[in-house]
Amino acid sequence: LVALSPDKTIIMWKLTRDETNYGIPQRALRGHSHFVSDVVISSDGQFALSGSWDGTLRLWDLTTCTWAGSPGHFGDFLFLRCPLRGCSWKRAGICGDESHSEWVSCVRFSPNSSNPIIVSCGWDKLVKVWNLANCKLKTNHIGHTGYLNTVTVSPDGSLCASGGKDGQAMLWDLNEGKHLYTLDGGDVINALCFSPNRYWLCAATGPSIKIWDLEGKIIVDELKQEVISTSSKAEPPQCTSLAWSADGQTLFAGYTDNLVRVWQVTIGTR
């Protein structure tokens, strides 16, 4: 298990079955000069990315335990993940000069090994596609009218979807580098994720979750949480994160009321 810390480090933990001590810290990865906000690992386990409020993105080669480079971002990172490796980390270099002009909010690897790329989005309203091999910019996707919170890549690596302040989920073809179509979320989009086994896109739109069937471009369902409040003026908690189980049967959603709600694939039943 790898956890992010506000003390500018990434902490690696060894999990145990001891109910009094679930994990033992193994190593702290140091180097960022501000909060580490997120980390992401490639599907083949070869690379990891760490992002920080210091405006840097670090690409790590996990097979050699070296810092492989940086695509030159200058903005803060809000969404990014990393693995457990017992090794020392060495700086290997910096690459890329087509950075976002404002905060970077989300970075993802493509799972397609035949087209190794990184996708990023930020507060400059851009979705950027980077070549993983050399950290060079491949494509700028332009179309959003507000800052971006999230980007996600389809399980086969052919598509990505982006969303943010303008409430629009935009679908992009990663192979041909073009915009496909736009889905209206109706509210700020905080998170997006593709189903692992259905042609669905899920969006955390304000307090609810919309699920689109991408073949028909229609909403399959809209999931709304039950909230018990003594105040009629209380704002409903916002959905800020989404994740599917590996079998695609369960959707996990995190909210600003500090709860994780679990939805079964039989839509409408939590």
C-alpha positions as a LaTeX table, in Angstrom:
\begin{tabular}{lrrr}
\hline
Residue & $x$ (\AA) & $y$ (\AA) & $z$ (\AA) \\
\hline
Leu1 & 0.00 & 0.00 & 0.00 \\
Val2 & 1.23 & 3.48 & $-0.83$ \\
Ala3 & $-0.16$ & 6.56 & 0.92 \\
Leu4 & 0.25 & 10.24 & 0.16 \\
Ser5 & 1.25 & 12.60 & 2.92 \\
Pro6 & 1.04 & 16.38 & 3.42 \\
Asp7 & 4.65 & 16.32 & 4.65 \\
Lys8 & 5.81 & 16.16 & 0.99 \\
Thr9 & 6.50 & 12.42 & 1.02 \\
Ile10 & 5.04 & 9.20 & $-0.35$ \\
Ile11 & 4.86 & 6.51 & 2.34 \\
Met12 & 5.02 & 2.83 & 1.41 \\
Trp13 & 3.32 & 0.42 & 3.83 \\
Lys14 & 3.51 & $-3.33$ & 4.29 \\
Leu15 & 0.05 & $-4.64$ & 5.10 \\
Thr16 & $-0.44$ & $-7.18$ & 7.88 \\
Arg17 & $-3.28$ & $-9.32$ & 9.23 \\
Asp18 & $-2.79$ & $-7.97$ & 12.73 \\
Glu19 & $-6.07$ & $-6.31$ & 13.76 \\
Thr20 & $-4.20$ & $-4.00$ & 16.11 \\
Asn21 & $-1.71$ & $-2.87$ & 13.47 \\
Tyr22 & $-2.89$ & $-3.13$ & 9.88 \\
Gly23 & 0.27 & $-1.76$ & 8.31 \\
Ile24 & 3.95 & $-1.11$ & 8.90 \\
Pro25 & 5.66 & 1.86 & 7.19 \\
Gln26 & 8.54 & 0.62 & 5.02 \\
Arg27 & 9.91 & 3.62 & 3.16 \\
Ala28 & 9.37 & 7.33 & 2.53 \\
Leu29 & 9.96 & 8.61 & $-1.00$ \\
Arg30 & 11.21 & 12.18 & $-0.76$ \\
Gly31 & 11.84 & 14.88 & $-3.32$ \\
His32 & 8.74 & 17.00 & $-3.73$ \\
Ser33 & 8.87 & 20.47 & $-2.17$ \\
His34 & 5.13 & 20.72 & $-1.46$ \\
Phe35 & 2.15 & 18.46 & $-0.69$ \\
Val36 & 2.10 & 15.21 & $-2.67$ \\
Ser37 & $-1.45$ & 15.16 & $-3.96$ \\
Asp38 & $-1.75$ & 11.90 & $-5.91$ \\
Val39 & 0.07 & 8.99 & $-7.57$ \\
Val40 & $-0.81$ & 6.66 & $-10.47$ \\
Ile41 & 0.76 & 3.39 & $-11.61$ \\
Ser42 & 0.79 & 1.99 & $-15.15$ \\
Ser43 & $-1.21$ & $-1.17$ & $-15.82$ \\
Asp44 & 1.95 & $-3.20$ & $-16.50$ \\
Gly45 & 3.51 & $-2.04$ & $-13.23$ \\
Gln46 & 6.58 & $-0.62$ & $-14.98$ \\
Phe47 & 6.02 & 3.09 & $-14.38$ \\
Ala48 & 4.54 & 5.33 & $-11.71$ \\
Leu49 & 3.74 & 9.04 & $-11.62$ \\
Ser50 & 3.70 & 11.27 & $-8.57$ \\
Gly51 & 2.20 & 14.74 & $-8.54$ \\
Ser52 & 2.59 & 17.56 & $-6.07$ \\
Trp53 & 1.50 & 21.06 & $-5.22$ \\
Asp54 & 5.06 & 22.07 & $-6.02$ \\
Gly55 & 3.96 & 21.97 & $-9.66$ \\
Thr56 & 6.01 & 18.94 & $-10.65$ \\
Leu57 & 5.11 & 15.58 & $-12.16$ \\
Arg58 & 7.63 & 12.78 & $-11.72$ \\
Leu59 & 7.76 & 9.66 & $-13.88$ \\
Trp60 & 9.40 & 6.70 & $-12.14$ \\
Asp61 & 10.77 & 3.59 & $-13.83$ \\
Leu62 & 9.90 & 0.84 & $-11.36$ \\
Thr63 & 12.07 & $-1.80$ & $-13.00$ \\
Thr64 & 15.26 & 0.19 & $-12.40$ \\
Cys65 & 13.95 & 2.39 & $-9.58$ \\
Thr66 & 14.99 & 5.59 & $-11.30$ \\
Trp67 & 13.25 & 8.86 & $-11.98$ \\
Ala68 & 12.65 & 8.57 & $-15.72$ \\
Gly69 & 11.62 & 12.16 & $-16.38$ \\
Ser70 & 9.00 & 14.86 & $-16.11$ \\
Pro71 & 6.64 & 16.19 & $-18.78$ \\
Gly72 & 7.36 & 19.69 & $-17.51$ \\
His73 & 4.09 & 20.57 & $-15.81$ \\
Phe74 & 4.04 & 23.67 & $-13.66$ \\
Gly75 & 0.58 & 23.39 & $-12.07$ \\
Asp76 & $-0.68$ & 21.63 & $-8.97$ \\
Phe77 & $-1.81$ & 18.01 & $-9.20$ \\
Leu78 & $-5.10$ & 16.90 & $-7.75$ \\
Phe79 & $-5.53$ & 13.36 & $-9.04$ \\
Leu80 & $-2.80$ & 10.84 & $-9.65$ \\
Arg81 & $-1.40$ & 6.48 & $-7.59$ \\
Cys82 & 2.10 & 4.29 & $-6.83$ \\
Pro83 & 3.32 & 0.80 & $-5.87$ \\
Leu84 & 5.34 & $-0.85$ & $-3.17$ \\
Arg85 & 8.99 & $-1.24$ & $-4.09$ \\
Gly86 & 11.89 & $-1.64$ & $-1.66$ \\
Cys87 & 14.53 & 0.34 & $-3.49$ \\
Ser88 & 16.24 & 3.69 & $-3.63$ \\
Trp89 & 15.04 & 6.32 & $-6.10$ \\
Lys90 & 17.46 & 8.26 & $-8.27$ \\
Arg91 & 16.85 & 11.26 & $-10.49$ \\
Ala92 & 17.33 & 10.37 & $-14.15$ \\
Gly93 & 16.34 & 13.57 & $-15.96$ \\
Ile94 & 13.64 & 15.94 & $-17.11$ \\
Cys95 & 11.88 & 15.92 & $-20.47$ \\
Gly96 & 9.05 & 17.77 & $-22.15$ \\
Asp97 & 8.42 & 21.49 & $-22.50$ \\
Glu98 & 4.76 & 21.80 & $-23.57$ \\
Ser99 & 3.40 & 22.08 & $-20.05$ \\
His100 & $-0.02$ & 23.15 & $-18.85$ \\
Ser101 & $-0.16$ & 26.87 & $-18.21$ \\
Glu102 & $-2.15$ & 26.40 & $-14.98$ \\
Trp103 & $-2.65$ & 23.74 & $-12.30$ \\
Val104 & $-2.68$ & 20.16 & $-13.49$ \\
Ser105 & $-5.59$ & 18.37 & $-11.88$ \\
Cys106 & $-5.41$ & 14.79 & $-13.14$ \\
Val107 & $-3.04$ & 12.39 & $-14.89$ \\
Arg108 & $-3.67$ & 8.87 & $-16.15$ \\
Phe109 & $-1.75$ & 6.13 & $-17.95$ \\
Ser110 & $-3.27$ & 4.38 & $-20.94$ \\
Pro111 & $-3.51$ & 0.60 & $-20.38$ \\
Asn112 & $-2.77$ & $-0.02$ & $-24.07$ \\
Ser113 & 0.82 & $-1.29$ & $-24.26$ \\
Ser114 & 0.91 & $-0.82$ & $-28.05$ \\
Asn115 & 0.21 & 2.90 & $-27.62$ \\
Pro116 & 2.04 & 3.91 & $-24.40$ \\
Ile117 & 0.79 & 7.36 & $-23.46$ \\
Ile118 & $-0.03$ & 9.59 & $-20.51$ \\
Val119 & $-3.14$ & 11.77 & $-20.46$ \\
Ser120 & $-3.34$ & 14.91 & $-18.34$ \\
Cys121 & $-5.82$ & 17.71 & $-17.82$ \\
Gly122 & $-5.74$ & 20.96 & $-15.92$ \\
Trp123 & $-7.14$ & 24.33 & $-15.03$ \\
Asp124 & $-6.05$ & 25.70 & $-18.42$ \\
Lys125 & $-9.05$ & 23.79 & $-19.89$ \\
Leu126 & $-6.78$ & 21.50 & $-21.92$ \\
Val127 & $-6.46$ & 17.74 & $-22.21$ \\
Lys128 & $-2.90$ & 16.81 & $-23.14$ \\
Val129 & $-1.69$ & 13.46 & $-24.46$ \\
Trp130 & 1.98 & 12.60 & $-23.89$ \\
Asn131 & 4.24 & 9.94 & $-25.37$ \\
Leu132 & 5.37 & 7.76 & $-22.46$ \\
Ala133 & 8.62 & 6.75 & $-24.16$ \\
Asn134 & 10.06 & 10.27 & $-24.40$ \\
Cys135 & 7.64 & 12.46 & $-22.40$ \\
Lys136 & 6.92 & 14.53 & $-25.51$ \\
Leu137 & 3.53 & 16.10 & $-26.14$ \\
Lys138 & 1.49 & 14.33 & $-28.83$ \\
Thr139 & $-1.85$ & 16.15 & $-28.80$ \\
Asn140 & $-3.64$ & 19.11 & $-27.27$ \\
His141 & $-7.38$ & 18.50 & $-27.01$ \\
Ile142 & $-9.26$ & 21.79 & $-26.92$ \\
Gly143 & $-12.97$ & 22.30 & $-26.31$ \\
His144 & $-13.78$ & 22.75 & $-22.64$ \\
Thr145 & $-14.88$ & 26.20 & $-21.43$ \\
Gly146 & $-14.00$ & 25.74 & $-17.74$ \\
Tyr147 & $-11.24$ & 24.25 & $-15.63$ \\
Leu148 & $-10.91$ & 20.46 & $-15.67$ \\
Asn149 & $-11.07$ & 18.21 & $-12.63$ \\
Thr150 & $-10.71$ & 14.76 & $-14.09$ \\
Val151 & $-9.71$ & 12.59 & $-17.01$ \\
Thr152 & $-10.12$ & 8.84 & $-17.43$ \\
Val153 & $-8.97$ & 6.30 & $-20.02$ \\
Ser154 & $-11.10$ & 3.42 & $-21.30$ \\
Pro155 & $-10.06$ & $-0.16$ & $-20.44$ \\
Asp156 & $-8.81$ & $-0.78$ & $-24.00$ \\
Gly157 & $-6.95$ & 2.54 & $-24.15$ \\
Ser158 & $-8.80$ & 3.76 & $-27.24$ \\
Leu159 & $-10.80$ & 6.55 & $-25.58$ \\
Cys160 & $-10.47$ & 9.10 & $-22.85$ \\
Ala161 & $-13.10$ & 11.28 & $-21.23$ \\
Ser162 & $-12.60$ & 14.61 & $-19.49$ \\
Gly163 & $-14.81$ & 16.78 & $-17.29$ \\
Gly164 & $-14.86$ & 19.72 & $-14.95$ \\
Lys165 & $-16.40$ & 23.11 & $-14.29$ \\
Asp166 & $-18.42$ & 23.36 & $-17.52$ \\
Gly167 & $-20.35$ & 20.16 & $-16.70$ \\
Gln168 & $-19.53$ & 18.57 & $-20.06$ \\
Ala169 & $-18.04$ & 15.10 & $-20.43$ \\
Met170 & $-15.99$ & 15.20 & $-23.61$ \\
Leu171 & $-14.94$ & 11.96 & $-25.32$ \\
Trp172 & $-11.65$ & 11.84 & $-27.24$ \\
Asp173 & $-10.19$ & 9.27 & $-29.63$ \\
Leu174 & $-6.66$ & 8.54 & $-28.37$ \\
Asn175 & $-5.60$ & 6.66 & $-31.50$ \\
Glu176 & $-6.58$ & 9.35 & $-33.98$ \\
Gly177 & $-6.23$ & 12.33 & $-31.65$ \\
Lys178 & $-9.66$ & 13.84 & $-32.21$ \\
His179 & $-12.85$ & 14.83 & $-30.38$ \\
Leu180 & $-15.71$ & 12.35 & $-30.74$ \\
Tyr181 & $-18.72$ & 13.79 & $-28.93$ \\
Thr182 & $-19.86$ & 15.55 & $-25.76$ \\
Leu183 & $-22.28$ & 14.43 & $-23.04$ \\
Asp184 & $-24.04$ & 17.01 & $-20.86$ \\
Gly185 & $-23.55$ & 16.31 & $-17.15$ \\
Gly186 & $-25.73$ & 19.20 & $-16.00$ \\
Asp187 & $-23.41$ & 20.09 & $-13.11$ \\
Val188 & $-19.73$ & 20.33 & $-12.27$ \\
Ile189 & $-18.04$ & 17.00 & $-13.02$ \\
Asn190 & $-15.73$ & 15.96 & $-10.18$ \\
Ala191 & $-14.79$ & 12.45 & $-11.33$ \\
Leu192 & $-15.17$ & 10.12 & $-14.30$ \\
Cys193 & $-14.61$ & 6.39 & $-14.77$ \\
Phe194 & $-15.32$ & 3.80 & $-17.44$ \\
Ser195 & $-16.94$ & 0.49 & $-16.55$ \\
Pro196 & $-14.41$ & $-2.36$ & $-16.88$ \\
Asn197 & $-16.86$ & $-4.67$ & $-18.69$ \\
Arg198 & $-19.65$ & $-2.51$ & $-20.13$ \\
Tyr199 & $-19.68$ & 0.37 & $-22.57$ \\
Trp200 & $-20.58$ & 2.78 & $-19.78$ \\
Leu201 & $-19.14$ & 6.06 & $-18.57$ \\
Cys202 & $-19.87$ & 7.15 & $-15.00$ \\
Ala203 & $-19.70$ & 10.79 & $-13.93$ \\
Ala204 & $-19.77$ & 12.32 & $-10.46$ \\
Thr205 & $-21.88$ & 15.39 & $-11.19$ \\
Gly206 & $-22.40$ & 17.41 & $-8.05$ \\
Pro207 & $-24.34$ & 15.28 & $-5.55$ \\
Ser208 & $-25.35$ & 12.58 & $-8.04$ \\
Ile209 & $-23.78$ & 10.00 & $-10.35$ \\
Lys210 & $-24.79$ & 9.77 & $-13.99$ \\
Ile211 & $-24.19$ & 6.58 & $-15.96$ \\
Trp212 & $-24.15$ & 6.87 & $-19.74$ \\
Asp213 & $-24.45$ & 4.08 & $-22.28$ \\
Leu214 & $-21.86$ & 5.22 & $-24.82$ \\
Glu215 & $-23.33$ & 3.21 & $-27.68$ \\
Gly216 & $-26.68$ & 4.96 & $-27.46$ \\
Lys217 & $-25.29$ & 8.14 & $-25.85$ \\
Ile218 & $-28.12$ & 7.96 & $-23.32$ \\
Ile219 & $-28.28$ & 8.05 & $-19.52$ \\
Val220 & $-28.78$ & 4.55 & $-18.15$ \\
Asp221 & $-29.53$ & 5.84 & $-14.67$ \\
Glu222 & $-28.78$ & 8.61 & $-12.21$ \\
Leu223 & $-27.75$ & 7.53 & $-8.73$ \\
Lys224 & $-28.68$ & 9.79 & $-5.84$ \\
Gln225 & $-27.73$ & 9.18 & $-2.24$ \\
Glu226 & $-30.15$ & 9.18 & 0.67 \\
Val227 & $-29.33$ & 12.03 & 3.03 \\
Ile228 & $-30.82$ & 12.43 & 6.49 \\
Ser229 & $-30.65$ & 16.06 & 7.60 \\
Thr230 & $-32.42$ & 18.13 & 10.23 \\
Ser231 & $-32.05$ & 21.24 & 8.09 \\
Ser232 & $-34.07$ & 21.71 & 4.93 \\
Lys233 & $-31.43$ & 24.16 & 3.70 \\
Ala234 & $-28.52$ & 21.75 & 4.11 \\
Glu235 & $-26.52$ & 21.25 & 0.94 \\
Pro236 & $-26.36$ & 17.63 & $-0.23$ \\
Pro237 & $-22.89$ & 16.06 & $-0.08$ \\
Gln238 & $-20.96$ & 16.18 & $-3.33$ \\
Cys239 & $-19.65$ & 13.05 & $-5.01$ \\
Thr240 & $-15.92$ & 13.54 & $-5.55$ \\
Ser241 & $-14.50$ & 10.13 & $-6.49$ \\
Leu242 & $-15.54$ & 6.96 & $-8.32$ \\
Ala243 & $-14.08$ & 3.47 & $-8.72$ \\
Trp244 & $-15.41$ & 0.20 & $-10.13$ \\
Ser245 & $-14.62$ & $-3.21$ & $-8.73$ \\
Ala246 & $-12.51$ & $-5.35$ & $-11.06$ \\
Asp247 & $-15.51$ & $-7.47$ & $-12.09$ \\
Gly248 & $-17.62$ & $-4.41$ & $-12.89$ \\
Gln249 & $-20.38$ & $-5.44$ & $-10.50$ \\
Thr250 & $-19.89$ & $-2.77$ & $-7.83$ \\
Leu251 & $-19.40$ & 0.98 & $-8.01$ \\
Phe252 & $-17.75$ & 2.78 & $-5.08$ \\
Ala253 & $-18.38$ & 6.49 & $-4.62$ \\
Gly254 & $-16.77$ & 8.91 & $-2.18$ \\
Tyr255 & $-18.62$ & 11.98 & $-0.89$ \\
Thr256 & $-17.87$ & 15.19 & 0.95 \\
Asp257 & $-19.79$ & 13.94 & 4.00 \\
Asn258 & $-16.91$ & 11.50 & 4.61 \\
Leu259 & $-18.91$ & 8.48 & 3.47 \\
Val260 & $-18.22$ & 5.91 & 0.77 \\
Arg261 & $-21.44$ & 4.67 & $-0.80$ \\
Val262 & $-21.49$ & 1.31 & $-2.54$ \\
Trp263 & $-23.77$ & 0.71 & $-5.53$ \\
Gln264 & $-24.49$ & $-2.66$ & $-7.10$ \\
Val265 & $-24.71$ & $-3.04$ & $-10.86$ \\
Thr266 & $-28.49$ & $-3.46$ & $-10.50$ \\
Ile267 & $-28.78$ & 0.29 & $-10.99$ \\
Gly268 & $-30.82$ & 2.21 & $-8.48$ \\
Thr269 & $-30.11$ & $-0.12$ & $-5.55$ \\
Arg270 & $-27.38$ & 0.71 & $-3.07$ \\
\hline
\end{tabular}
